[in-house]
Amino acid sequence: MFHGIRGAGKNILEGDDTTIMEEQFQLFVNFAKNNGFQTITVAQLADFLLHNARIPPRSLLMIVDDRRPGTVENYFLPVAEDNNWTVTLGWIISDTDAELWSWMERLNASGRLDVQSHGYHHLYITDQTPEKDIRRELFDPIPLLEQHFGHRPTAFIWPGGNFTTQSVALAHEAGYTLGFTAFSRGPLMFNWVPQGPEERVVGDPLMTLPRAWSTDLT
């Protein structure tokens, strides 16, 4: 799970617990390359988790959260081009203006992006969130992502990692196959998805998949 990347010579702002330095990102890339990791898309992951479809022995899904076109263009796409990798984006709909849509469509033309839904307003869903607001987060991004990127999103990246039993049921209703939390719990296998107490309450591992934080890089 990636957010921002700060270039060499710049400092991470105080209180920013989601950004990593360019040097850390490059160390991650080098480690993945040197150890034979290959990226997969959400569709490949779903096929593996549902049907045990073949994927590379060391598969990697890089998800960049939020609206970060500069980070994607300057850091992730060059790495993807160099290594024949893909990059999965968790894209937020609201406040995406025409210029930003155009920018993202241009980046998407590279064939390296796998754009998925990160909500309409990036709403942190709780047990107190009204159903109409949850439905807007889940359902409203779908036609817009289809319009601008040419495919229907099949994964929902839960904003803030928040989910509830109700929101997971509504995600299925919306047609999502997978959901990603912000819990860092370990690798995924065909017949085993690591689950903590929060996920076990919901009882739906495919909608509460873990992700490792990039800020854990050392």
N, CA, C and O of each residue as an XYZ file, in Angstrom:
872
protein
N       0.854     -1.188      0.000
C       0.000      0.000      0.000
C       0.888      1.236      0.000
O       1.613      1.492      0.961
N       0.826      1.993     -1.077
C       1.635      3.199     -1.215
C       0.747      4.442     -1.192
O      -0.419      4.408     -1.585
N       1.340      5.541     -0.717
C       0.713      6.847     -0.806
C       1.717      7.785     -1.481
O       1.989      7.644     -2.673
N       2.260      8.730     -0.735
C       3.187      9.675     -1.343
C       4.629      9.198     -1.319
O       5.007      8.346     -0.515
N       5.437      9.773     -2.228
C       6.876      9.541     -2.257
C       7.557     10.902     -2.337
O       7.231     11.712     -3.204
N       8.494     11.152     -1.440
C       9.226     12.417     -1.430
C      10.564     12.237     -2.110
O      11.296     11.288     -1.827
N      10.878     13.156     -3.009
C      12.109     13.083     -3.763
C      13.337     13.332     -2.914
O      13.247     13.820     -1.788
N      14.494     12.986     -3.478
C      15.764     13.179     -2.771
C      15.948     14.652     -2.416
O      15.632     15.536     -3.212
N      16.460     14.903     -1.220
C      16.700     16.271     -0.772
C      15.506     16.933     -0.134
O      15.615     18.061      0.347
N      14.356     16.261     -0.114
C      13.154     16.809      0.514
C      12.877     16.055      1.803
O      13.338     14.930      1.995
N      12.119     16.689      2.679
C      11.792     16.080      3.964
C      10.321     15.698      4.011
O       9.472     16.360      3.414
N      10.037     14.633      4.722
C       8.650     14.259      4.973
C       8.108     15.179      6.061
O       8.735     15.342      7.107
N       6.960     15.771      5.821
C       6.395     16.731      6.757
C       6.010     16.059      8.070
O       5.624     14.890      8.103
N       6.126     16.818      9.136
C       5.775     16.298     10.460
C       4.302     15.879     10.477
O       3.426     16.611     10.016
N       4.056     14.696     11.015
C       2.702     14.181     11.102
C       2.260     13.371      9.894
O       1.191     12.760      9.917
N       3.067     13.359      8.837
C       2.743     12.582      7.640
C       3.227     11.154      7.846
O       4.426     10.880      7.789
N       2.277     10.241      8.087
C       2.657      8.857      8.372
C       2.353      7.917      7.208
O       2.294      6.700      7.388
N       2.159      8.481      6.009
C       1.867      7.636      4.850
C       2.896      7.784      3.732
O       2.897      6.996      2.787
N       3.767      8.782      3.831
C       4.727      9.064      2.758
C       6.068      8.392      3.057
O       6.486      8.298      4.212
N       6.737      7.925      1.994
C       8.078      7.373      2.121
C       9.030      8.183      1.255
O       8.599      8.944      0.388
N      10.312      8.020      1.490
C      11.320      8.693      0.700
C      11.584      7.930     -0.601
O      11.375      6.719     -0.675
N      12.041      8.650     -1.615
C      12.389      8.029     -2.888
C      13.408      6.906     -2.694
O      13.335      5.876     -3.364
N      14.347      7.104     -1.788
C      15.361      6.077     -1.523
C      14.721      4.788     -1.011
O      15.123      3.693     -1.405
N      13.720      4.918     -0.128
C      13.024      3.735      0.369
C      12.281      3.023     -0.754
O      12.293      1.795     -0.842
N      11.639      3.802     -1.602
C      10.919      3.216     -2.726
C      11.877      2.443     -3.636
O      11.556      1.342     -4.083
N      13.034      3.010     -3.907
C      13.994      2.345     -4.776
C      14.533      1.074     -4.138
O      14.788      0.090     -4.832
N      14.708      1.087     -2.817
C      15.134     -0.126     -2.123
C      14.078     -1.224     -2.262
O      14.407     -2.391     -2.475
N      12.821     -0.839     -2.141
C      11.719     -1.795     -2.330
C      11.751     -2.381     -3.737
O      11.654     -3.595     -3.914
N      11.886     -1.512     -4.735
C      11.911     -1.970     -6.128
C      13.078     -2.921     -6.367
O      12.917     -3.968     -6.994
N      14.244     -2.553     -5.869
C      15.429     -3.387     -6.064
C      15.264     -4.745     -5.389
O      15.645     -5.776     -5.942
N      14.689     -4.731     -4.185
C      14.463     -6.000     -3.480
C      13.519     -6.894     -4.282
O      13.772     -8.087     -4.447
N      12.419     -6.299     -4.783
C      11.457     -7.085     -5.555
C      12.095     -7.648     -6.823
O      11.898     -8.819     -7.147
N      12.855     -6.826     -7.539
C      13.519     -7.278     -8.759
C      14.520     -8.389     -8.463
O      14.529     -9.424     -9.130
N      15.357     -8.164     -7.462
C      16.430     -9.108     -7.175
C      15.928    -10.440     -6.640
O      16.638    -11.445     -6.695
N      14.711    -10.448     -6.124
C      14.142    -11.681     -5.579
C      13.076    -12.292     -6.477
O      12.333    -13.178     -6.054
N      13.003    -11.814     -7.721
C      12.152    -12.456     -8.712
C      10.667    -12.203     -8.596
O       9.868    -12.997     -9.090
N      10.273    -11.100     -7.945
C       8.850    -10.781     -7.863
C       8.347    -10.237     -9.199
O       9.063     -9.534     -9.913
N       7.099    -10.579     -9.517
C       6.417    -10.045    -10.684
C       5.051     -9.517    -10.245
O       4.394    -10.109     -9.389
N       4.633     -8.408    -10.835
C       3.339     -7.842    -10.447
C       2.198     -8.589    -11.120
O       2.360     -9.192    -12.181
N       1.037     -8.532    -10.472
C      -0.194     -9.044    -11.047
C      -1.273     -7.969    -10.903
O      -1.105     -7.003    -10.159
N      -2.366     -8.149    -11.615
C      -3.490     -7.225    -11.540
C      -4.527     -7.759    -10.555
O      -4.433     -8.894    -10.088
N      -5.508     -6.932    -10.252
C      -6.617     -7.369     -9.400
C      -7.335     -8.551    -10.027
O      -7.719     -9.483     -9.320
N      -7.521     -8.531    -11.337
C      -8.206     -9.641    -12.016
C      -7.434    -10.948    -11.838
O      -8.032    -11.996    -11.595
N      -6.112    -10.885    -11.958
C      -5.298    -12.084    -11.753
C      -5.370    -12.567    -10.315
O      -5.453    -13.769    -10.062
N      -5.339    -11.633     -9.376
C      -5.439    -12.010     -7.978
C      -6.775    -12.679     -7.689
O      -6.824    -13.701     -7.003
N      -7.855    -12.112     -8.205
C      -9.179    -12.691     -7.987
C      -9.253    -14.098     -8.566
O      -9.805    -15.000     -7.937
N      -8.705    -14.287     -9.750
C      -8.726    -15.608    -10.389
C      -7.943    -16.619     -9.557
O      -8.334    -17.781     -9.440
N      -6.835    -16.163     -8.984
C      -6.039    -17.032     -8.121
C      -6.801    -17.383     -6.842
O      -6.900    -18.555     -6.478
N      -7.340    -16.365     -6.158
C      -8.009    -16.603     -4.882
C      -9.293    -17.410     -5.034
O      -9.648    -18.187     -4.147
N      -9.985    -17.231     -6.148
C     -11.250    -17.928     -6.366
C     -11.073    -19.312     -6.983
O     -11.794    -20.250     -6.642
N     -10.095    -19.434     -7.906
C      -9.995    -20.655     -8.705
C      -8.617    -21.303     -8.683
O      -8.386    -22.292     -9.379
N      -7.701    -20.756     -7.888
C      -6.324    -21.253     -7.853
C      -5.657    -21.178     -9.226
O      -4.843    -22.031     -9.581
N      -6.014    -20.148     -9.987
C      -5.386    -19.945    -11.288
C      -3.901    -19.659    -11.112
O      -3.480    -19.112    -10.092
N      -3.122    -20.029    -12.102
C      -1.682    -19.875    -12.013
C      -1.284    -18.399    -12.035
O      -1.748    -17.632    -12.879
N      -0.428    -18.017    -11.108
C       0.200    -16.700    -11.089
C       1.684    -16.923    -10.810
O       2.056    -18.021    -10.398
N       2.540    -15.934    -11.016
C       3.962    -16.119    -10.731
C       4.185    -16.572     -9.289
O       3.448    -16.165     -8.391
N       5.199    -17.415     -9.063
C       5.462    -17.921     -7.706
C       5.651    -16.809     -6.677
O       5.262    -16.956     -5.519
N       6.251    -15.699     -7.103
C       6.395    -14.545     -6.223
C       5.648    -13.371     -6.844
O       6.210    -12.571     -7.593
N       4.380    -13.296     -6.512
C       3.508    -12.282     -7.100
C       3.378    -11.085     -6.174
O       3.414    -11.216     -4.950
N       3.227     -9.926     -6.778
C       3.198     -8.661     -6.052
C       2.094     -7.785     -6.621
O       1.964     -7.651     -7.838
N       1.310     -7.196     -5.750
C       0.290     -6.229     -6.150
C       0.645     -4.900     -5.503
O       0.583     -4.772     -4.280
N       1.019     -3.902     -6.310
C       1.354     -2.572     -5.804
C       0.135     -1.674     -5.944
O      -0.298     -1.386     -7.060
N      -0.420     -1.229     -4.826
C      -1.614     -0.386     -4.840
C      -1.239      1.015     -4.356
O      -0.718      1.187     -3.254
N      -1.511      2.003     -5.193
C      -1.288      3.410     -4.845
C      -2.643      4.025     -4.508
O      -3.516      4.111     -5.371
N      -2.822      4.451     -3.269
C      -4.090      5.009     -2.827
C      -4.221      6.487     -3.190
O      -3.233      7.207     -3.332
N      -5.479      6.911     -3.335
C      -5.849      8.316     -3.482
C      -5.505      8.860     -4.877
O      -5.096      8.114     -5.767
N      -5.678     10.148     -5.041
C      -5.404     10.789     -6.342
C      -3.953     11.280     -6.351
O      -3.664     12.347     -5.809
N      -3.051     10.529     -6.949
C      -1.626     10.869     -6.951
C      -1.045     10.701     -8.345
O      -0.143      9.887     -8.543
N      -1.548     11.460     -9.317
C      -1.055     11.284    -10.687
C       0.417     11.595    -10.848
O       1.111     10.935    -11.621
N       0.912     12.609    -10.115
C       2.327     12.950    -10.216
C       3.206     11.825     -9.699
O       4.206     11.472    -10.324
N       2.834     11.264     -8.558
C       3.586     10.141     -7.997
C       3.580      8.951     -8.944
O       4.606      8.302     -9.149
N       2.424      8.675     -9.516
C       2.306      7.551    -10.450
C       3.176      7.784    -11.682
O       3.910      6.893    -12.109
N       3.088      8.984    -12.248
C       3.826      9.271    -13.478
C       5.332      9.335    -13.238
O       6.107      8.834    -14.052
N       5.751      9.941    -12.140
C       7.173     10.181    -11.920
C       7.916      9.003    -11.307
O       9.115      8.839    -11.532
N       7.213      8.184    -10.536
C       7.895      7.098     -9.830
C       7.443      5.704    -10.283
O       8.270      4.848    -10.598
N       6.131      5.486    -10.314
C       5.655      4.124    -10.554
C       5.695      3.706    -12.024
O       6.111      2.589    -12.332
N       5.275      4.570    -12.920
C       5.255      4.172    -14.328
C       6.653      3.898    -14.885
O       6.807      2.925    -15.624
N       7.683      4.698    -14.577
C       9.024      4.344    -15.074
C       9.481      2.971    -14.583
O      10.080      2.205    -15.338
N       9.195      2.664    -13.315
C       9.555      1.355    -12.769
C       8.754      0.249    -13.460
O       9.287     -0.817    -13.771
N       7.467      0.518    -13.694
C       6.629     -0.470    -14.370
C       7.119     -0.728    -15.793
O       7.157     -1.876    -16.237
N       7.488      0.316    -16.497
C       8.007      0.158    -17.856
C       9.307     -0.634    -17.861
O       9.499     -1.511    -18.702
N      10.193     -0.330    -16.933
C      11.497     -0.981    -16.894
C      11.399     -2.466    -16.565
O      12.236     -3.257    -17.000
N      10.375     -2.846    -15.797
C      10.298     -4.219    -15.307
C       9.110     -5.007    -15.855
O       8.863     -6.140    -15.441
N       8.377     -4.397    -16.791
C       7.170     -5.028    -17.333
C       6.175     -5.329    -16.213
O       5.609     -6.419    -16.142
N       5.973     -4.333    -15.336
C       5.064     -4.449    -14.204
C       3.788     -3.640    -14.461
O       3.701     -2.854    -15.405
N       2.822     -3.859    -13.601
C       1.604     -3.047    -13.580
C       1.476     -2.373    -12.219
O       2.090     -2.797    -11.240
N       0.668     -1.319    -12.176
C       0.429     -0.574    -10.941
C      -1.079     -0.460    -10.746
O      -1.795     -0.016    -11.643
N      -1.553     -0.860     -9.582
C      -2.975     -0.762     -9.262
C      -3.234      0.550     -8.527
O      -2.519      0.895     -7.587
N      -4.258      1.275     -8.961
C      -4.605      2.548     -8.321
C      -5.932      2.415     -7.587
O      -6.890      1.843     -8.107
N      -5.974      2.953     -6.364
C      -7.229      3.153     -5.664
C      -7.644      4.595     -5.896
O      -7.100      5.508     -5.275
N      -8.618      4.807     -6.800
C      -8.923      6.161     -7.265
C     -10.172      6.726     -6.592
O     -11.205      6.061     -6.515
N     -10.060      7.969     -6.105
C     -11.188      8.688     -5.501
C     -11.847      9.540     -6.577
O     -11.159     10.193     -7.362
N     -13.181      9.536     -6.616
C     -13.908     10.210     -7.692
C     -14.075     11.705     -7.459
O     -13.794     12.501     -8.355
N     -14.528     12.101     -6.275
C     -14.925     13.492     -6.060
C     -13.760     14.437     -6.305
O     -12.604     14.116     -6.028
N     -14.091     15.604     -6.829
C     -13.114     16.657     -7.119
C     -12.120     16.276     -8.222
O     -11.099     16.944     -8.389
N     -12.409     15.215     -8.971
C     -11.587     14.901    -10.136
C     -12.120     15.743    -11.295
O     -13.166     15.429    -11.864
N     -11.401     16.814    -11.646
C     -11.886     17.717    -12.694
C     -11.481     17.208    -14.076
O     -10.798     16.193    -14.203
N     -11.913     17.928    -15.102
C     -11.674     17.489    -16.482
C     -10.187     17.363    -16.789
O      -9.767     16.439    -17.485
N      -9.393     18.295    -16.268
C      -7.945     18.244    -16.528
C      -7.309     17.005    -15.905
O      -6.447     16.364    -16.505
N      -7.756     16.680    -14.681
C      -7.203     15.509    -14.009
C      -7.664     14.216    -14.674
O      -6.887     13.270    -14.804
N      -8.931     14.176    -15.096
C      -9.396     12.990    -15.835
C      -8.551     12.802    -17.094
O      -8.152     11.682    -17.414
N      -8.283     13.881    -17.796
C      -7.496     13.802    -19.025
C      -6.086     13.304    -18.742
O      -5.543     12.483    -19.482
N      -5.508     13.807    -17.674
C      -4.162     13.381    -17.270
C      -4.146     11.876    -16.990
O      -3.266     11.151    -17.453
N      -5.145     11.424    -16.217
C      -5.190     10.009    -15.861
C      -5.471      9.128    -17.073
O      -4.926      8.029    -17.178
N      -6.305      9.593    -17.980
C      -6.564      8.815    -19.197
C      -5.283      8.666    -20.016
O      -5.038      7.618    -20.613
N      -4.476      9.714    -20.038
C      -3.196      9.637    -20.757
C      -2.272      8.623    -20.095
O      -1.628      7.830    -20.783
N      -2.201      8.640    -18.770
C      -1.366      7.667    -18.075
C      -1.896      6.250    -18.272
O      -1.125      5.301    -18.415
N      -3.198      6.124    -18.277
C      -3.817      4.814    -18.451
C      -3.523      4.222    -19.828
O      -3.518      3.003    -20.000
N      -3.280      5.090    -20.804
C      -2.977      4.621    -22.160
C      -1.659      3.848    -22.217
O      -1.375      3.176    -23.209
N      -0.858      3.943    -21.157
C       0.393      3.177    -21.103
C       0.143      1.677    -21.024
O       1.027      0.876    -21.332
N      -1.071      1.298    -20.609
C      -1.380     -0.111    -20.431
C      -0.828     -0.693    -19.142
O      -0.932     -1.897    -18.904
N      -0.237      0.163    -18.306
C       0.389     -0.307    -17.065
C      -0.505     -0.124    -15.838
O      -0.195     -0.648    -14.768
N      -1.608      0.611    -15.981
C      -2.436      0.924    -14.821
C      -3.621     -0.025    -14.701
O      -4.208     -0.446    -15.698
N      -3.948     -0.342    -13.483
C      -5.093     -1.177    -13.136
C      -5.919     -0.363    -12.140
O      -5.693     -0.444    -10.933
N      -6.868      0.414    -12.639
C      -7.574      1.389    -11.808
C      -8.777      0.743    -11.124
O      -9.631      0.148    -11.781
N      -8.833      0.866     -9.805
C      -9.922      0.318     -9.008
C     -10.539      1.428     -8.160
O     -10.050      2.557     -8.162
N     -11.599      1.112     -7.445
C     -12.359      2.136     -6.720
C     -11.849      2.328     -5.296
O     -11.577      1.370     -4.572
N     -11.729      3.601     -4.921
C     -11.349      3.978     -3.549
C     -12.428      4.874     -2.949
O     -12.175      5.663     -2.039
N     -13.647      4.729     -3.491
C     -14.778      5.477     -2.974
C     -15.089      6.727     -3.774
O     -14.306      7.147     -4.625
N     -16.240      7.315     -3.492
C     -16.642      8.548     -4.170
C     -16.082      9.771     -3.442
O     -15.456     10.634     -4.056
N     -16.315      9.837     -2.124
C     -15.793     10.950     -1.318
C     -14.678     10.495     -0.371
O     -14.243     11.271      0.480
N     -14.211      9.249     -0.507
C     -13.199      8.711      0.413
C     -13.752      8.734      1.833
O     -13.081      9.184      2.761
N     -14.961      8.251      1.993
C     -15.660      8.260      3.277
C     -15.209      7.090      4.136
O     -15.221      5.942      3.691
N     -14.809      7.384      5.376
C     -14.466      6.332      6.326
C     -15.773      5.737      6.857
O     -16.513      6.407      7.577
N     -16.051      4.506      6.510
C     -17.329      3.874      6.826
C     -17.285      3.281      8.226
O     -16.346      2.571      8.585
N     -18.317      3.581      9.010
C     -18.456      3.024     10.356
C     -19.869      2.467     10.508
O     -20.694      2.570      9.599
N     -20.130      1.879     11.668
C     -21.475      1.356     11.929
C     -22.520      2.461     11.990
O     -23.717      2.184     11.908
N     -22.081      3.716     12.133
C     -23.022      4.839     12.191
C     -23.234      5.485     10.815
O     -24.045      6.403     10.692
N     -22.532      5.030      9.796
C     -22.666      5.630      8.472
C     -24.003      5.234      7.844
O     -24.307      4.045      7.758
N     -24.814      6.212      7.400
C     -26.101      5.878      6.774
C     -25.912      5.029      5.521
O     -24.921      5.180      4.807
N     -26.854      4.148      5.259
C     -26.762      3.249      4.102
C     -26.660      4.026      2.801
O     -25.938      3.614      1.892
N     -27.369      5.142      2.695
C     -27.326      5.909      1.446
C     -25.915      6.419      1.157
O     -25.503      6.494      0.000
N     -25.178      6.769      2.209
C     -23.802      7.244      2.027
C     -22.869      6.103      1.637
O     -21.969      6.282      0.816
N     -23.085      4.938      2.226
C     -22.283      3.767      1.855
C     -22.540      3.400      0.402
O     -21.609      3.096     -0.344
N     -23.816      3.430      0.002
C     -24.149      3.107     -1.391
C     -23.493      4.093     -2.353
O     -23.007      3.686     -3.409
N     -23.469      5.361     -2.016
C     -22.828      6.347     -2.880
C     -21.339      6.042     -3.033
O     -20.793      6.120     -4.133
N     -20.692      5.695     -1.928
C     -19.266      5.369     -1.987
C     -18.995      4.169     -2.881
O     -18.017      4.153     -3.629
N     -19.854      3.170     -2.803
C     -19.620      1.920     -3.516
C     -20.124      1.945     -4.952
O     -19.427      1.497     -5.863
N     -21.317      2.459     -5.158
C     -21.968      2.355     -6.460
C     -21.611      3.493     -7.414
O     -21.400      3.254     -8.603
N     -21.540      4.719     -6.913
C     -21.393      5.870     -7.806
C     -20.068      5.925     -8.566
O     -20.052      6.455     -9.677
N     -18.956      5.409     -8.033
C     -17.721      5.447     -8.826
C     -17.734      4.542    -10.054
O     -16.990      4.786    -11.004
N     -18.559      3.514    -10.051
C     -18.468      2.472    -11.086
C     -18.658      3.022    -12.501
O     -17.789      2.805    -13.346
N     -19.759      3.728    -12.797
C     -19.923      4.204    -14.182
C     -18.859      5.206    -14.602
O     -18.487      5.249    -15.775
N     -18.361      6.012    -13.669
C     -17.341      6.999    -14.011
C     -15.995      6.333    -14.307
O     -15.295      6.730    -15.239
N     -15.640      5.336    -13.524
C     -14.402      4.614    -13.801
C     -14.501      3.849    -15.117
O     -13.530      3.765    -15.869
N     -15.668      3.299    -15.388
C     -15.872      2.636    -16.685
C     -15.717      3.633    -17.830
O     -15.080      3.337    -18.841
N     -16.301      4.809    -17.661
C     -16.262      5.827    -18.713
C     -14.839      6.279    -19.013
O     -14.464      6.432    -20.175
N     -14.050      6.491    -17.970
C     -12.731      7.098    -18.178
C     -11.612      6.083    -18.382
O     -10.584      6.408    -18.976
N     -11.802      4.854    -17.893
C     -10.710      3.882    -17.982
C     -11.075      2.630    -18.762
O     -10.229      1.766    -18.990
N     -12.330      2.533    -19.169
C     -12.705      1.464    -20.083
C     -12.985      0.114    -19.462
O     -13.161     -0.869    -20.181
N     -13.031      0.043    -18.136
C     -13.385     -1.241    -17.521
C     -14.061     -0.992    -16.178
O     -13.862      0.043    -15.541
N     -14.857     -1.956    -15.771
C     -15.582     -1.870    -14.513
C     -14.650     -2.261    -13.362
O     -13.983     -3.293    -13.443
N     -14.592     -1.465    -12.304
C     -13.743     -1.848    -11.170
C     -14.286     -3.100    -10.497
O     -15.496     -3.249    -10.327
N     -13.398     -3.982    -10.120
C     -13.795     -5.221     -9.441
C     -13.276     -5.280     -8.009
O     -13.604     -6.206     -7.267
N     -12.463     -4.289     -7.615
C     -11.961     -4.233     -6.243
C     -12.337     -2.900     -5.619
O     -12.345     -1.865     -6.287
N     -12.647     -2.940     -4.334
C     -12.909     -1.722     -3.572
C     -11.841     -1.615     -2.503
O     -11.703     -2.493     -1.650
N     -11.075     -0.512     -2.559
C     -10.052     -0.254     -1.552
C     -10.720      0.590     -0.469
O     -10.983      1.775     -0.673
N     -10.988     -0.016      0.667
C     -11.760      0.656      1.715
C     -11.035      1.917      2.200
O      -9.904      1.818      2.676
N     -11.654      3.098      2.092
C     -11.015      4.336      2.583
C     -10.678      4.240      4.066
O     -11.530      3.919      4.895
N      -9.423      4.523      4.378
C      -8.978      4.401      5.755
C      -8.894      2.967      6.238
O      -8.568      2.713      7.398
N      -9.189      2.023      5.344
C      -9.239      0.616      5.742
C     -10.521      0.242      6.452
O     -10.658     -0.892      6.911
N     -11.480      1.180      6.557
C     -12.702      0.960      7.325
C     -13.736      0.152      6.546
O     -13.942      0.372      5.352
N     -14.374     -0.773      7.230
C     -15.443     -1.571      6.627
C     -16.367     -2.040      7.744
O     -15.995     -2.038      8.918
N     -17.562     -2.436      7.367
C     -18.528     -2.997      8.305
C     -19.199     -4.194      7.638
O     -19.051     -4.409      6.435
N     -19.930     -4.962      8.421
C     -20.675     -6.088      7.857
C     -21.649     -5.600      6.793
O     -21.796     -6.233      5.747
N     -22.309     -4.487      7.051
C     -23.254     -3.936      6.080
C     -22.553     -3.490      4.811
O     -23.024     -3.779      3.711
N     -21.435     -2.789      4.947
C     -20.746     -2.270      3.756
C     -20.188     -3.411      2.902
O     -20.174     -3.313      1.675
N     -19.733     -4.483      3.536
C     -19.241     -5.638      2.783
C     -20.380     -6.282      1.990
O     -20.197     -6.661      0.833
N     -21.549     -6.403      2.609
C     -22.704     -6.956      1.888
C     -23.090     -6.064      0.713
O     -23.416     -6.568     -0.361
N     -23.057     -4.750      0.901
C     -23.391     -3.828     -0.176
C     -22.324     -3.836     -1.272
O     -22.638     -3.615     -2.441
N     -21.063     -4.089     -0.902
C     -20.010     -4.199     -1.911
C     -20.274     -5.374     -2.836
O     -20.061     -5.274     -4.044
N     -20.731     -6.476     -2.284
C     -21.117     -7.612     -3.127
C     -22.274     -7.231     -4.044
O     -22.280     -7.568     -5.228
N     -23.246     -6.528     -3.483
C     -24.399     -6.090     -4.285
C     -23.953     -5.207     -5.440
O     -24.518     -5.272     -6.531
N     -22.935     -4.382     -5.200
C     -22.421     -3.490     -6.246
C     -21.615     -4.232     -7.308
O     -21.337     -3.682     -8.374
N     -21.237     -5.482     -7.021
C     -20.511     -6.271     -8.002
C     -19.015     -6.362     -7.801
O     -18.301     -6.850     -8.677
N     -18.522     -5.895     -6.643
C     -17.096     -6.013     -6.368
C     -16.758     -7.455     -5.984
O     -17.560     -8.148     -5.357
N     -15.573     -7.888     -6.368
C     -15.110     -9.242     -6.072
C     -14.175     -9.268     -4.876
O     -14.209    -10.197     -4.070
N     -13.332     -8.233     -4.764
C     -12.343     -8.156     -3.699
C     -12.433     -6.818     -2.985
O     -12.885     -5.826     -3.557
N     -12.000     -6.798     -1.731
C     -11.888     -5.558     -0.972
C     -10.585     -5.567     -0.197
O     -10.142     -6.618      0.265
N      -9.963     -4.395     -0.049
C      -8.664     -4.292      0.613
C      -8.753     -3.392      1.840
O      -9.289     -2.285      1.781
N      -8.222     -3.884      2.939
C      -8.178     -3.128      4.182
C      -6.842     -2.392      4.294
O      -6.084     -2.316      3.327
N      -6.566     -1.858      5.468
C      -5.264     -1.256      5.750
C      -4.529     -2.056      6.809
O      -3.582     -1.557      7.417
N      -4.959     -3.312      7.041
C      -4.273     -4.180      7.983
C      -3.113     -4.879      7.284
O      -3.270     -5.404      6.182
N      -1.958     -4.882      7.926
C      -0.779     -5.552      7.379
C      -0.622     -6.881      8.098
O      -0.087     -6.938      9.205
N      -1.091     -7.947      7.463
C      -1.173     -9.228      8.169
C      -0.401    -10.367      7.502
O      -0.331    -11.459      8.067
N       0.169    -10.153      6.346
C       0.937    -11.243      5.762
C       0.505    -11.579      4.352
O      -0.418    -10.960      3.824
N       1.156    -12.551      3.734
C       0.883    -12.891      2.340
C      -0.450    -13.627      2.173
O      -1.016    -14.150      3.132
N      -0.925    -13.651      0.945
C      -2.178    -14.329      0.616
C      -1.878    -15.673     -0.039
O      -0.914    -15.806     -0.792
N      -2.708    -16.658      0.255
C      -2.629    -17.950     -0.407
C      -4.005    -18.300     -0.961
O      -5.002    -17.668     -0.612
N      -4.050    -19.302     -1.819
C      -5.327    -19.691     -2.423
C      -6.343    -20.103     -1.360
O      -7.510    -19.716     -1.427
N      -5.900    -20.878     -0.393
C      -6.842    -21.413      0.599
C      -6.634    -20.812      1.985
O      -7.066    -21.381      2.986
N      -5.968    -19.655      2.038
C      -5.731    -19.025      3.344
C      -5.490    -17.539      3.166
O      -4.575    -17.121      2.455
N      -6.331    -16.741      3.827
C      -6.170    -15.285      3.864
C      -6.038    -14.896      5.328
O      -6.946    -15.167      6.114
N      -4.919    -14.260      5.722
C      -4.759    -13.890      7.131
C      -5.833    -12.901      7.569
O      -6.099    -11.910      6.888
N      -6.443    -13.185      8.713
C      -7.545    -12.371      9.216
C      -7.340    -12.064     10.693
O      -6.980    -12.944     11.476
N      -7.571    -10.815     11.066
C      -7.541    -10.416     12.459
C      -8.943    -10.404     13.038
O      -9.893    -10.772     12.346
N      -9.098     -9.990     14.286
C     -10.424    -10.007     14.921
C     -11.429     -9.109     14.218
O     -12.615     -9.436     14.169
N     -10.976     -7.974     13.666
C     -11.903     -7.068     12.984
C     -12.484     -7.710     11.725
O     -13.673     -7.563     11.441
N     -11.652     -8.416     10.980
C     -12.115     -9.063      9.761
C     -12.975    -10.292     10.062
O     -13.937    -10.578      9.348
N     -12.620    -11.010     11.120
C     -13.365    -12.238     11.439
C     -14.801    -11.940     11.838
O     -15.675    -12.789     11.662
N     -15.063    -10.753     12.371
C     -16.444    -10.361     12.684
C     -17.289    -10.354     11.420
O     -18.455    -10.749     11.440
N     -16.690     -9.900     10.314
C     -17.414     -9.827      9.036
C     -17.516    -11.203      8.394
O     -18.546    -11.536      7.808
N     -16.463    -12.006      8.498
C     -16.495    -13.355      7.959
C     -16.459    -13.423      6.445
O     -17.082    -14.301      5.847
N     -15.734    -12.503      5.819
C     -15.656    -12.468      4.350
C     -14.223    -12.113      3.950
O     -13.938    -10.954      3.646
N     -13.313    -13.099      3.948
C     -11.893    -12.800      3.715
C     -11.604    -12.094      2.400
O     -10.716    -11.242      2.349
N     -12.330    -12.422      1.334
C     -12.026    -11.815      0.037
C     -12.379    -10.336     -0.001
O     -11.843     -9.592     -0.822
N     -13.271     -9.903      0.878
C     -13.622     -8.486      0.942
C     -12.843     -7.744      2.018
O     -13.022     -6.541      2.205
N     -11.979     -8.463      2.722
C     -11.187     -7.832      3.787
C      -9.734     -8.304      3.684
O      -9.154     -8.791      4.655
N      -9.165     -8.150      2.497
C      -7.795     -8.581      2.256
C      -6.796     -7.624      2.907
O      -7.025     -6.414      2.920
N      -5.706     -8.139      3.441
C      -4.698     -7.277      4.067
C      -3.779     -6.641      3.038
O      -3.684     -7.094      1.898
N      -3.101     -5.578      3.466
C      -2.055     -4.952      2.643
C      -0.922     -4.507      3.556
O      -1.160     -4.045      4.672
N       0.291     -4.645      3.087
C       1.454     -4.183      3.849
C       1.631     -2.690      3.636
O       1.445     -2.199      2.522
N       1.986     -1.963      4.683
C       2.225     -0.533      4.597
C       3.619     -0.268      4.027
O       4.595     -0.873      4.469
N       3.714      0.617      3.067
C       5.026      0.974      2.533
C       5.887      1.684      3.580
O       7.115      1.662      3.497
N       5.246      2.308      4.554
C       6.007      3.017      5.595
C       6.700      2.047      6.557
O       7.476      2.477      7.411
N       6.431      0.753      6.429
C       7.165     -0.230      7.211
C       8.525     -0.537      6.605
O       9.314     -1.270      7.201
N       8.812      0.019      5.418
C      10.099     -0.199      4.788
C      11.209      0.421      5.622
O      11.053      1.512      6.172
N      12.326     -0.282      5.710
C      13.468      0.260      6.453
C      14.695      0.233      5.574
O      15.772      0.646      6.004
